[in-house]
């Protein structure tokens, strides 16, 4: 019963629009955040206690942040609408066992400062994105990015320097 009440409360907070909703989420959802953080309506946060957000960050509508393995977001980061960031994945190594019964692997995701992750991008578990990076819309970030610049695509490719 307690879990269901938490889910109802989170759904209510998730639906609140505007800056009042952003403020309510910053106060009521147990993620760690700096000043001037905007988590817009429709954002789904799983395992919020393992999410750390820096200052001057905007997480746009309808994003999914699954922080089971932890997600850290630096300062001055823009995350576009419908971005998905996963820090956990299903295990599937045992052929004689159902996938749903094999549990999860947890791998932290880290996003540096001054990063823009454009809409509909997916960031997979274990990825580190250094500071000063732009990731184009609808990209798949399956490997860490250790050099500043503009990246896009699936597979992700370096496009140009900033």
Buried (B, 14 or more C-beta within 10 A) or exposed (E): EEEEEEEEEBEEBBEBEEEEBBBBBBEEBEBEBBEBBBBBBBBEBBBBEBBBBBBBBBBBBBBBBBBBBBBBBBBBBBBBBBBBBBBBBEEEEEEEEEEEEEEEBBBBBBBBBBBBBBBBBBBBBBBBBBBBBBBBBBBBBBEEBEEBBBBBEEEBEEEEEE
